[in-house]
């Protein structure tokens, strides 16, 4: 990517805010230098949903690098059969034909899964509706539920810095969405990740958003988003999905860590930055970005 004049300085500043340095220098591959060469895996595609093109996962010809030992045994599980249940009900078929306005109304009053019971409001997403980039997280948290905006609070602030490091101010050439549109609440009243069934129930909305947005690249933030987009074994680790350019239909998908995870594990920010660099390459290869 060729930054605008002065862009390197801005990027450096945001990278420093992310705790990342030195500034990234594009390489031909993102394979780590300090680990033995690894075994490549194929990640299974999700079962098709009626009326929607099935996501396709492509295996790049380069090997996957093992960033951490814990991810290695999980990679074997990646070849297991997908177990996500994708609803192909009448509602899903209707959602696949909705306009933006219809989608907003449908999500606001949706009762397709139990998450409708505890929401203050559904959070469909926000941003440029003709974006180059789509970022998908897991679901609204307490603050998002209150404000009706995706990615607010500390994780949202970190995501903003990640976007700015890519020279993408929030809402400009990017759209932010989640795998589920209503806040998952645990028995303790705290935020929790959505279940497989909740993600599956909400998936037609995400599919319709993608069909309307037609982004050049999708960044899946965390495992819930990755599984919702790509299918696969819920036991798989994010580490096993990173460093591949997957496919949702014809759209490249890059998987990285959720900003909330990065707040807990700041040492993984550098890995996430490498993932964003891979996404930049995928975006560039779409022809929508001069390199
Ligand atoms: S999370 Fe999705 S499927 Fe569940 S009630 Fe909310 S909008 Fe409907």
py3Dmol code that shows the C-alpha trace and the ligand (Angstrom):
import py3Dmol

protein = """\
ATOM      1  CA  UNK A   1       0.000   0.000   0.000  1.00  0.00           C
ATOM      2  CA  UNK A   2       1.251   3.452  -0.840  1.00  0.00           C
ATOM      3  CA  UNK A   3       0.395   5.765   2.014  1.00  0.00           C
ATOM      4  CA  UNK A   4      -0.674   9.290   1.325  1.00  0.00           C
ATOM      5  CA  UNK A   5       1.853  12.013   1.970  1.00  0.00           C
ATOM      6  CA  UNK A   6       2.536  12.067   5.654  1.00  0.00           C
ATOM      7  CA  UNK A   7       0.629   8.792   6.039  1.00  0.00           C
ATOM      8  CA  UNK A   8       3.625   6.895   7.339  1.00  0.00           C
ATOM      9  CA  UNK A   9       3.914   9.318  10.213  1.00  0.00           C
ATOM     10  CA  UNK A  10       0.241   8.968  11.039  1.00  0.00           C
ATOM     11  CA  UNK A  11       0.461   5.212  10.740  1.00  0.00           C
ATOM     12  CA  UNK A  12       3.490   5.133  12.961  1.00  0.00           C
ATOM     13  CA  UNK A  13       1.600   7.106  15.555  1.00  0.00           C
ATOM     14  CA  UNK A  14      -1.364   4.740  15.501  1.00  0.00           C
ATOM     15  CA  UNK A  15       0.867   1.708  15.492  1.00  0.00           C
ATOM     16  CA  UNK A  16       2.602   3.077  18.527  1.00  0.00           C
ATOM     17  CA  UNK A  17      -0.817   3.527  20.128  1.00  0.00           C
ATOM     18  CA  UNK A  18      -1.390  -0.131  19.376  1.00  0.00           C
ATOM     19  CA  UNK A  19       1.903  -0.998  21.008  1.00  0.00           C
ATOM     20  CA  UNK A  20       3.330  -2.197  17.705  1.00  0.00           C
ATOM     21  CA  UNK A  21       6.671  -1.400  16.221  1.00  0.00           C
ATOM     22  CA  UNK A  22       8.735  -1.039  14.206  1.00  0.00           C
ATOM     23  CA  UNK A  23       6.565   0.025  11.292  1.00  0.00           C
ATOM     24  CA  UNK A  24       5.501  -2.826   9.074  1.00  0.00           C
ATOM     25  CA  UNK A  25       7.463  -3.465   5.920  1.00  0.00           C
ATOM     26  CA  UNK A  26       5.556  -5.460   3.345  1.00  0.00           C
ATOM     27  CA  UNK A  27       7.000  -8.877   2.620  1.00  0.00           C
ATOM     28  CA  UNK A  28       6.078 -11.503   0.094  1.00  0.00           C
ATOM     29  CA  UNK A  29       4.816 -13.832   2.773  1.00  0.00           C
ATOM     30  CA  UNK A  30       3.697 -13.539   6.352  1.00  0.00           C
ATOM     31  CA  UNK A  31       5.275 -16.763   7.469  1.00  0.00           C
ATOM     32  CA  UNK A  32       7.097 -16.280  10.739  1.00  0.00           C
ATOM     33  CA  UNK A  33      10.855 -16.456  10.696  1.00  0.00           C
ATOM     34  CA  UNK A  34      11.295 -17.965  14.087  1.00  0.00           C
ATOM     35  CA  UNK A  35       9.225 -21.125  13.960  1.00  0.00           C
ATOM     36  CA  UNK A  36       9.638 -24.352  12.060  1.00  0.00           C
ATOM     37  CA  UNK A  37       7.679 -24.689   8.885  1.00  0.00           C
ATOM     38  CA  UNK A  38       4.358 -26.110   9.588  1.00  0.00           C
ATOM     39  CA  UNK A  39       1.692 -28.286   8.090  1.00  0.00           C
ATOM     40  CA  UNK A  40      -0.915 -26.553   5.985  1.00  0.00           C
ATOM     41  CA  UNK A  41      -4.557 -27.245   6.594  1.00  0.00           C
ATOM     42  CA  UNK A  42      -7.757 -26.921   4.648  1.00  0.00           C
ATOM     43  CA  UNK A  43     -10.643 -25.318   6.492  1.00  0.00           C
ATOM     44  CA  UNK A  44     -14.032 -26.730   5.536  1.00  0.00           C
ATOM     45  CA  UNK A  45     -16.623 -24.475   3.999  1.00  0.00           C
ATOM     46  CA  UNK A  46     -19.927 -23.823   5.687  1.00  0.00           C
ATOM     47  CA  UNK A  47     -22.999 -25.626   4.409  1.00  0.00           C
ATOM     48  CA  UNK A  48     -24.968 -23.483   1.977  1.00  0.00           C
ATOM     49  CA  UNK A  49     -27.950 -21.429   3.024  1.00  0.00           C
ATOM     50  CA  UNK A  50     -30.941 -21.349   0.702  1.00  0.00           C
ATOM     51  CA  UNK A  51     -30.765 -18.448  -1.704  1.00  0.00           C
ATOM     52  CA  UNK A  52     -27.230 -17.500  -0.751  1.00  0.00           C
ATOM     53  CA  UNK A  53     -24.000 -18.404  -2.482  1.00  0.00           C
ATOM     54  CA  UNK A  54     -22.046 -20.814  -0.328  1.00  0.00           C
ATOM     55  CA  UNK A  55     -18.846 -19.431   1.147  1.00  0.00           C
ATOM     56  CA  UNK A  56     -15.759 -21.041  -0.295  1.00  0.00           C
ATOM     57  CA  UNK A  57     -12.522 -21.486   1.576  1.00  0.00           C
ATOM     58  CA  UNK A  58      -9.385 -21.607  -0.477  1.00  0.00           C
ATOM     59  CA  UNK A  59      -6.128 -22.993   0.775  1.00  0.00           C
ATOM     60  CA  UNK A  60      -3.205 -20.853  -0.177  1.00  0.00           C
ATOM     61  CA  UNK A  61      -0.249 -22.618  -1.572  1.00  0.00           C
ATOM     62  CA  UNK A  62       1.939 -21.393   1.236  1.00  0.00           C
ATOM     63  CA  UNK A  63       2.141 -23.179   4.521  1.00  0.00           C
ATOM     64  CA  UNK A  64       0.584 -21.981   7.726  1.00  0.00           C
ATOM     65  CA  UNK A  65       3.004 -20.770  10.313  1.00  0.00           C
ATOM     66  CA  UNK A  66       2.576 -21.921  13.889  1.00  0.00           C
ATOM     67  CA  UNK A  67       2.389 -18.773  16.014  1.00  0.00           C
ATOM     68  CA  UNK A  68       1.841 -20.646  19.184  1.00  0.00           C
ATOM     69  CA  UNK A  69       2.124 -24.242  20.174  1.00  0.00           C
ATOM     70  CA  UNK A  70      -1.411 -24.378  21.507  1.00  0.00           C
ATOM     71  CA  UNK A  71      -2.794 -23.890  18.038  1.00  0.00           C
ATOM     72  CA  UNK A  72      -1.095 -26.902  16.490  1.00  0.00           C
ATOM     73  CA  UNK A  73      -3.282 -29.713  17.818  1.00  0.00           C
ATOM     74  CA  UNK A  74      -6.368 -27.664  17.081  1.00  0.00           C
ATOM     75  CA  UNK A  75      -5.413 -27.471  13.423  1.00  0.00           C
ATOM     76  CA  UNK A  76      -6.067 -31.158  13.079  1.00  0.00           C
ATOM     77  CA  UNK A  77      -9.600 -30.513  14.304  1.00  0.00           C
ATOM     78  CA  UNK A  78     -10.053 -27.947  11.552  1.00  0.00           C
ATOM     79  CA  UNK A  79     -10.527 -30.758   9.077  1.00  0.00           C
ATOM     80  CA  UNK A  80     -13.489 -32.108  11.036  1.00  0.00           C
ATOM     81  CA  UNK A  81     -16.955 -31.792   9.584  1.00  0.00           C
ATOM     82  CA  UNK A  82     -18.659 -28.440  10.138  1.00  0.00           C
ATOM     83  CA  UNK A  83     -21.296 -28.590  12.827  1.00  0.00           C
ATOM     84  CA  UNK A  84     -22.780 -25.134  12.527  1.00  0.00           C
ATOM     85  CA  UNK A  85     -26.507 -25.404  11.919  1.00  0.00           C
ATOM     86  CA  UNK A  86     -27.442 -23.006   9.170  1.00  0.00           C
ATOM     87  CA  UNK A  87     -31.177 -22.332   9.093  1.00  0.00           C
ATOM     88  CA  UNK A  88     -32.714 -22.477   5.646  1.00  0.00           C
ATOM     89  CA  UNK A  89     -36.177 -21.466   6.822  1.00  0.00           C
ATOM     90  CA  UNK A  90     -38.674 -19.184   5.136  1.00  0.00           C
ATOM     91  CA  UNK A  91     -37.465 -16.271   7.218  1.00  0.00           C
ATOM     92  CA  UNK A  92     -33.927 -16.719   5.962  1.00  0.00           C
ATOM     93  CA  UNK A  93     -35.151 -16.794   2.376  1.00  0.00           C
ATOM     94  CA  UNK A  94     -37.094 -13.573   2.959  1.00  0.00           C
ATOM     95  CA  UNK A  95     -34.085 -11.914   4.591  1.00  0.00           C
ATOM     96  CA  UNK A  96     -31.979 -12.750   1.536  1.00  0.00           C
ATOM     97  CA  UNK A  97     -34.229 -10.445  -0.524  1.00  0.00           C
ATOM     98  CA  UNK A  98     -34.406  -7.479   1.861  1.00  0.00           C
ATOM     99  CA  UNK A  99     -33.358  -3.908   1.193  1.00  0.00           C
ATOM    100  CA  UNK A 100     -31.338  -1.994   3.783  1.00  0.00           C
ATOM    101  CA  UNK A 101     -34.500  -0.383   5.137  1.00  0.00           C
ATOM    102  CA  UNK A 102     -36.270  -3.730   5.401  1.00  0.00           C
ATOM    103  CA  UNK A 103     -33.210  -5.240   7.025  1.00  0.00           C
ATOM    104  CA  UNK A 104     -33.085  -2.534   9.684  1.00  0.00           C
ATOM    105  CA  UNK A 105     -36.788  -2.963  10.468  1.00  0.00           C
ATOM    106  CA  UNK A 106     -36.545  -6.757  10.540  1.00  0.00           C
ATOM    107  CA  UNK A 107     -33.544  -6.784  12.870  1.00  0.00           C
ATOM    108  CA  UNK A 108     -35.119  -4.234  15.205  1.00  0.00           C
ATOM    109  CA  UNK A 109     -38.114  -6.510  15.789  1.00  0.00           C
ATOM    110  CA  UNK A 110     -36.467  -9.890  15.227  1.00  0.00           C
ATOM    111  CA  UNK A 111     -37.353 -12.857  17.437  1.00  0.00           C
ATOM    112  CA  UNK A 112     -35.416 -15.547  15.570  1.00  0.00           C
ATOM    113  CA  UNK A 113     -33.373 -16.424  18.635  1.00  0.00           C
ATOM    114  CA  UNK A 114     -33.564 -15.980  22.433  1.00  0.00           C
ATOM    115  CA  UNK A 115     -31.192 -12.996  22.354  1.00  0.00           C
ATOM    116  CA  UNK A 116     -34.210 -10.832  21.535  1.00  0.00           C
ATOM    117  CA  UNK A 117     -35.382 -11.176  25.143  1.00  0.00           C
ATOM    118  CA  UNK A 118     -32.647  -9.169  26.814  1.00  0.00           C
ATOM    119  CA  UNK A 119     -31.747  -6.564  24.235  1.00  0.00           C
ATOM    120  CA  UNK A 120     -32.410  -2.903  24.663  1.00  0.00           C
ATOM    121  CA  UNK A 121     -31.968  -2.581  20.936  1.00  0.00           C
ATOM    122  CA  UNK A 122     -30.572  -4.604  18.073  1.00  0.00           C
ATOM    123  CA  UNK A 123     -27.347  -3.327  16.512  1.00  0.00           C
ATOM    124  CA  UNK A 124     -27.316  -4.008  12.790  1.00  0.00           C
ATOM    125  CA  UNK A 125     -23.997  -2.348  12.007  1.00  0.00           C
ATOM    126  CA  UNK A 126     -22.634   1.015  10.913  1.00  0.00           C
ATOM    127  CA  UNK A 127     -20.464   2.566   8.279  1.00  0.00           C
ATOM    128  CA  UNK A 128     -20.065   3.128   4.578  1.00  0.00           C
ATOM    129  CA  UNK A 129     -22.661   1.078   2.717  1.00  0.00           C
ATOM    130  CA  UNK A 130     -20.345   0.821  -0.295  1.00  0.00           C
ATOM    131  CA  UNK A 131     -17.194  -0.139   1.590  1.00  0.00           C
ATOM    132  CA  UNK A 132     -13.956  -1.700   0.524  1.00  0.00           C
ATOM    133  CA  UNK A 133     -13.595  -3.226   3.978  1.00  0.00           C
ATOM    134  CA  UNK A 134     -16.057  -5.097   6.159  1.00  0.00           C
ATOM    135  CA  UNK A 135     -15.075  -5.880   9.752  1.00  0.00           C
ATOM    136  CA  UNK A 136     -17.192  -8.497  11.521  1.00  0.00           C
ATOM    137  CA  UNK A 137     -17.112  -9.029  15.263  1.00  0.00           C
ATOM    138  CA  UNK A 138     -19.086 -11.348  17.493  1.00  0.00           C
ATOM    139  CA  UNK A 139     -21.972  -9.363  18.964  1.00  0.00           C
ATOM    140  CA  UNK A 140     -22.959  -6.184  20.760  1.00  0.00           C
ATOM    141  CA  UNK A 141     -21.854  -5.794  24.356  1.00  0.00           C
ATOM    142  CA  UNK A 142     -23.533  -3.787  27.087  1.00  0.00           C
ATOM    143  CA  UNK A 143     -22.374  -0.405  25.802  1.00  0.00           C
ATOM    144  CA  UNK A 144     -23.268  -1.227  22.207  1.00  0.00           C
ATOM    145  CA  UNK A 145     -26.697  -2.410  23.346  1.00  0.00           C
ATOM    146  CA  UNK A 146     -27.234   0.882  25.143  1.00  0.00           C
ATOM    147  CA  UNK A 147     -25.953   3.105  22.350  1.00  0.00           C
ATOM    148  CA  UNK A 148     -27.056   1.137  19.288  1.00  0.00           C
ATOM    149  CA  UNK A 149     -23.580   1.360  17.739  1.00  0.00           C
ATOM    150  CA  UNK A 150     -21.131  -1.465  17.056  1.00  0.00           C
ATOM    151  CA  UNK A 151     -17.659  -1.446  18.605  1.00  0.00           C
ATOM    152  CA  UNK A 152     -17.863   1.266  21.214  1.00  0.00           C
ATOM    153  CA  UNK A 153     -16.036   1.245  24.532  1.00  0.00           C
ATOM    154  CA  UNK A 154     -12.390   0.196  24.996  1.00  0.00           C
ATOM    155  CA  UNK A 155     -12.466  -2.556  22.328  1.00  0.00           C
ATOM    156  CA  UNK A 156     -14.034  -0.109  19.899  1.00  0.00           C
ATOM    157  CA  UNK A 157     -11.307   2.410  20.658  1.00  0.00           C
ATOM    158  CA  UNK A 158      -8.668  -0.175  19.876  1.00  0.00           C
ATOM    159  CA  UNK A 159     -10.458  -1.099  16.655  1.00  0.00           C
ATOM    160  CA  UNK A 160     -10.506   2.588  15.726  1.00  0.00           C
ATOM    161  CA  UNK A 161      -6.731   2.669  16.152  1.00  0.00           C
ATOM    162  CA  UNK A 162      -6.382  -0.479  14.053  1.00  0.00           C
ATOM    163  CA  UNK A 163      -8.499   1.167  11.348  1.00  0.00           C
ATOM    164  CA  UNK A 164      -6.479   4.359  11.501  1.00  0.00           C
ATOM    165  CA  UNK A 165      -3.277   2.364  11.153  1.00  0.00           C
ATOM    166  CA  UNK A 166      -4.799   1.195   7.873  1.00  0.00           C
ATOM    167  CA  UNK A 167      -5.678   4.814   7.092  1.00  0.00           C
ATOM    168  CA  UNK A 168      -9.336   3.955   7.443  1.00  0.00           C
ATOM    169  CA  UNK A 169     -11.194   6.389   9.672  1.00  0.00           C
ATOM    170  CA  UNK A 170     -14.295   4.696  11.077  1.00  0.00           C
ATOM    171  CA  UNK A 171     -17.105   4.777   8.570  1.00  0.00           C
ATOM    172  CA  UNK A 172     -14.929   5.744   5.610  1.00  0.00           C
ATOM    173  CA  UNK A 173     -14.610   2.899   3.132  1.00  0.00           C
ATOM    174  CA  UNK A 174     -15.400   0.488   5.962  1.00  0.00           C
ATOM    175  CA  UNK A 175     -18.442  -1.029   7.596  1.00  0.00           C
ATOM    176  CA  UNK A 176     -18.591  -2.585  11.045  1.00  0.00           C
ATOM    177  CA  UNK A 177     -20.959  -5.439  11.820  1.00  0.00           C
ATOM    178  CA  UNK A 178     -21.321  -8.390  14.137  1.00  0.00           C
ATOM    179  CA  UNK A 179     -22.206 -12.036  13.775  1.00  0.00           C
ATOM    180  CA  UNK A 180     -25.245 -11.500  16.003  1.00  0.00           C
ATOM    181  CA  UNK A 181     -27.193  -8.288  16.231  1.00  0.00           C
ATOM    182  CA  UNK A 182     -28.451  -8.570  19.818  1.00  0.00           C
ATOM    183  CA  UNK A 183     -26.407  -8.595  22.997  1.00  0.00           C
ATOM    184  CA  UNK A 184     -25.664 -12.051  24.419  1.00  0.00           C
ATOM    185  CA  UNK A 185     -25.993 -11.857  28.186  1.00  0.00           C
ATOM    186  CA  UNK A 186     -24.611 -14.497  30.524  1.00  0.00           C
ATOM    187  CA  UNK A 187     -26.340 -15.819  33.633  1.00  0.00           C
ATOM    188  CA  UNK A 188     -24.154 -13.420  35.603  1.00  0.00           C
ATOM    189  CA  UNK A 189     -25.531 -10.471  33.645  1.00  0.00           C
ATOM    190  CA  UNK A 190     -22.235  -9.916  31.849  1.00  0.00           C
ATOM    191  CA  UNK A 191     -21.484  -9.992  28.144  1.00  0.00           C
ATOM    192  CA  UNK A 192     -20.736 -13.412  26.703  1.00  0.00           C
ATOM    193  CA  UNK A 193     -19.982 -14.785  23.243  1.00  0.00           C
ATOM    194  CA  UNK A 194     -23.012 -15.890  21.229  1.00  0.00           C
ATOM    195  CA  UNK A 195     -23.705 -19.603  21.011  1.00  0.00           C
ATOM    196  CA  UNK A 196     -23.430 -21.579  17.810  1.00  0.00           C
ATOM    197  CA  UNK A 197     -27.213 -21.681  17.483  1.00  0.00           C
ATOM    198  CA  UNK A 198     -27.552 -17.939  18.091  1.00  0.00           C
ATOM    199  CA  UNK A 199     -24.931 -17.212  15.446  1.00  0.00           C
ATOM    200  CA  UNK A 200     -26.663 -19.555  13.031  1.00  0.00           C
ATOM    201  CA  UNK A 201     -30.047 -17.926  13.638  1.00  0.00           C
ATOM    202  CA  UNK A 202     -28.600 -14.481  12.929  1.00  0.00           C
ATOM    203  CA  UNK A 203     -26.437 -15.527  10.007  1.00  0.00           C
ATOM    204  CA  UNK A 204     -28.999 -14.683   7.281  1.00  0.00           C
ATOM    205  CA  UNK A 205     -28.821 -11.038   8.359  1.00  0.00           C
ATOM    206  CA  UNK A 206     -25.051 -11.013   8.073  1.00  0.00           C
ATOM    207  CA  UNK A 207     -25.283 -12.730   4.695  1.00  0.00           C
ATOM    208  CA  UNK A 208     -27.731 -10.134   3.460  1.00  0.00           C
ATOM    209  CA  UNK A 209     -25.510  -7.333   4.719  1.00  0.00           C
ATOM    210  CA  UNK A 210     -22.584  -8.779   2.805  1.00  0.00           C
ATOM    211  CA  UNK A 211     -24.686  -9.156  -0.330  1.00  0.00           C
ATOM    212  CA  UNK A 212     -25.705  -5.491  -0.078  1.00  0.00           C
ATOM    213  CA  UNK A 213     -22.281  -4.184   0.930  1.00  0.00           C
ATOM    214  CA  UNK A 214     -20.193  -6.182  -1.575  1.00  0.00           C
ATOM    215  CA  UNK A 215     -16.929  -5.395   0.239  1.00  0.00           C
ATOM    216  CA  UNK A 216     -13.580  -6.043  -1.381  1.00  0.00           C
ATOM    217  CA  UNK A 217     -12.309  -7.795   1.739  1.00  0.00           C
ATOM    218  CA  UNK A 218     -13.780  -9.054   5.013  1.00  0.00           C
ATOM    219  CA  UNK A 219     -11.847  -9.119   8.277  1.00  0.00           C
ATOM    220  CA  UNK A 220     -13.275 -11.597  10.774  1.00  0.00           C
ATOM    221  CA  UNK A 221     -12.535 -10.391  14.291  1.00  0.00           C
ATOM    222  CA  UNK A 222     -12.387 -13.471  16.470  1.00  0.00           C
ATOM    223  CA  UNK A 223     -13.606 -17.022  16.303  1.00  0.00           C
ATOM    224  CA  UNK A 224     -17.345 -16.334  16.404  1.00  0.00           C
ATOM    225  CA  UNK A 225     -17.106 -14.094  13.357  1.00  0.00           C
ATOM    226  CA  UNK A 226     -14.829 -16.528  11.539  1.00  0.00           C
ATOM    227  CA  UNK A 227     -17.149 -19.473  12.139  1.00  0.00           C
ATOM    228  CA  UNK A 228     -20.189 -17.469  11.177  1.00  0.00           C
ATOM    229  CA  UNK A 229     -18.578 -16.535   7.870  1.00  0.00           C
ATOM    230  CA  UNK A 230     -16.683 -19.710   7.083  1.00  0.00           C
ATOM    231  CA  UNK A 231     -18.284 -22.503   9.066  1.00  0.00           C
ATOM    232  CA  UNK A 232     -16.088 -25.110  10.655  1.00  0.00           C
ATOM    233  CA  UNK A 233     -15.486 -26.772  13.971  1.00  0.00           C
ATOM    234  CA  UNK A 234     -16.366 -24.491  16.934  1.00  0.00           C
ATOM    235  CA  UNK A 235     -13.393 -25.962  18.796  1.00  0.00           C
ATOM    236  CA  UNK A 236     -10.958 -24.470  16.322  1.00  0.00           C
ATOM    237  CA  UNK A 237      -8.636 -21.722  17.565  1.00  0.00           C
ATOM    238  CA  UNK A 238      -8.313 -18.372  15.856  1.00  0.00           C
ATOM    239  CA  UNK A 239      -4.607 -19.138  15.540  1.00  0.00           C
ATOM    240  CA  UNK A 240      -5.465 -22.012  13.202  1.00  0.00           C
ATOM    241  CA  UNK A 241      -7.467 -19.731  10.915  1.00  0.00           C
ATOM    242  CA  UNK A 242      -5.007 -16.865  10.725  1.00  0.00           C
ATOM    243  CA  UNK A 243      -2.571 -16.404   7.852  1.00  0.00           C
ATOM    244  CA  UNK A 244      -4.898 -17.844   5.265  1.00  0.00           C
ATOM    245  CA  UNK A 245      -6.930 -15.866   2.816  1.00  0.00           C
ATOM    246  CA  UNK A 246     -10.243 -17.671   3.074  1.00  0.00           C
ATOM    247  CA  UNK A 247     -13.187 -17.001   0.813  1.00  0.00           C
ATOM    248  CA  UNK A 248     -16.781 -16.053   1.384  1.00  0.00           C
ATOM    249  CA  UNK A 249     -18.081 -16.602  -2.130  1.00  0.00           C
ATOM    250  CA  UNK A 250     -15.606 -14.543  -4.137  1.00  0.00           C
ATOM    251  CA  UNK A 251     -14.746 -12.189  -1.283  1.00  0.00           C
ATOM    252  CA  UNK A 252     -11.433 -12.731   0.530  1.00  0.00           C
ATOM    253  CA  UNK A 253     -11.726 -13.216   4.279  1.00  0.00           C
ATOM    254  CA  UNK A 254      -8.852 -12.734   6.710  1.00  0.00           C
ATOM    255  CA  UNK A 255      -9.220 -13.901  10.304  1.00  0.00           C
ATOM    256  CA  UNK A 256      -7.618 -12.093  13.207  1.00  0.00           C
ATOM    257  CA  UNK A 257      -8.118 -11.581  16.912  1.00  0.00           C
ATOM    258  CA  UNK A 258     -11.050  -9.637  18.336  1.00  0.00           C
ATOM    259  CA  UNK A 259     -10.015  -6.261  19.813  1.00  0.00           C
ATOM    260  CA  UNK A 260     -11.462  -7.316  23.195  1.00  0.00           C
ATOM    261  CA  UNK A 261      -9.065 -10.283  23.171  1.00  0.00           C
ATOM    262  CA  UNK A 262      -6.181  -7.995  22.229  1.00  0.00           C
ATOM    263  CA  UNK A 263      -6.937  -5.830  25.241  1.00  0.00           C
ATOM    264  CA  UNK A 264      -6.433  -8.917  27.400  1.00  0.00           C
ATOM    265  CA  UNK A 265      -3.453 -10.210  25.375  1.00  0.00           C
ATOM    266  CA  UNK A 266      -1.640  -7.118  24.120  1.00  0.00           C
ATOM    267  CA  UNK A 267       1.361  -9.165  23.003  1.00  0.00           C
ATOM    268  CA  UNK A 268      -0.822 -10.549  20.205  1.00  0.00           C
ATOM    269  CA  UNK A 269      -1.362  -7.084  18.721  1.00  0.00           C
ATOM    270  CA  UNK A 270       1.655  -7.582  16.476  1.00  0.00           C
ATOM    271  CA  UNK A 271       0.098 -10.773  15.088  1.00  0.00           C
ATOM    272  CA  UNK A 272      -3.114  -8.924  14.480  1.00  0.00           C
ATOM    273  CA  UNK A 273      -1.233  -6.223  12.611  1.00  0.00           C
ATOM    274  CA  UNK A 274       0.306  -8.891  10.378  1.00  0.00           C
ATOM    275  CA  UNK A 275      -3.208 -10.171   9.711  1.00  0.00           C
ATOM    276  CA  UNK A 276      -4.327  -6.693   8.725  1.00  0.00           C
ATOM    277  CA  UNK A 277      -1.351  -6.478   6.370  1.00  0.00           C
ATOM    278  CA  UNK A 278      -2.501  -9.742   4.790  1.00  0.00           C
ATOM    279  CA  UNK A 279      -5.985  -8.254   4.460  1.00  0.00           C
ATOM    280  CA  UNK A 280      -4.461  -5.193   2.804  1.00  0.00           C
ATOM    281  CA  UNK A 281      -2.825  -7.456   0.247  1.00  0.00           C
ATOM    282  CA  UNK A 282      -6.157  -9.168  -0.388  1.00  0.00           C
ATOM    283  CA  UNK A 283      -7.821  -5.783  -0.739  1.00  0.00           C
ATOM    284  CA  UNK A 284      -5.140  -4.599  -3.108  1.00  0.00           C
ATOM    285  CA  UNK A 285      -5.476  -7.707  -5.234  1.00  0.00           C
ATOM    286  CA  UNK A 286      -9.143  -6.856  -5.702  1.00  0.00           C
ATOM    287  CA  UNK A 287      -8.007  -3.878  -7.743  1.00  0.00           C
ATOM    288  CA  UNK A 288      -9.702  -1.301  -5.519  1.00  0.00           C
ATOM    289  CA  UNK A 289      -6.484  -0.015  -4.043  1.00  0.00           C
ATOM    290  CA  UNK A 290      -3.454   1.281  -5.864  1.00  0.00           C
ATOM    291  CA  UNK A 291      -0.283  -0.414  -4.636  1.00  0.00           C
TER     292      UNK A 291
END
"""
ligand_1 = """\
8
LIG
S -29.428 -11.995 17.534
Fe -30.101 -11.927 15.416
S -31.444 -13.706 15.160
Fe -31.249 -13.331 17.380
S -33.001 -12.014 17.872
Fe -31.248 -10.675 17.461
S -31.441 -10.133 15.276
Fe -32.729 -11.926 15.648
"""
view = py3Dmol.view(width=600, height=400)
view.addModel(protein, "pdb")
view.setStyle({"model": 0}, {"cartoon": {"style": "trace"}})
view.addModel(ligand_1, "xyz")
view.setStyle({"model": 1}, {"stick": {}})
view.zoomTo()
view.show()
